[in-house]
Amino acid sequence: MGTLGLLIVILGIVMPGMGGSRVFQQLRNIAPEVKVLLCSGYSIQGEADRLIGIGASGFIQKPFSLRSLEQSINDVLQSEEG
């Protein structure tokens, strides 16, 4: 478990105020070991792809089902073990 007691954060990319990119950078400064699953109603191309390139663990596109979310979370957590 990470510094903040978290294994994974599900982070929206487009948010009012502090956007997902800035939150991601701040989270990396505080707890670099925490896995970050990005989510957005937009495609992975663009900001999500850039964040994955610098360390985000995965991406899920909204809207998503509970089963898809569960699978994405499992994929991210299992990739940590492998």
Secondary structure by P-SEA (a helix, b strand, c coil): cccccccccccccccccccaaaaaaaaaaccccbbbbbbcccccccaaaaaaaacccccccccccaaaaaaaaaaaaaaaac
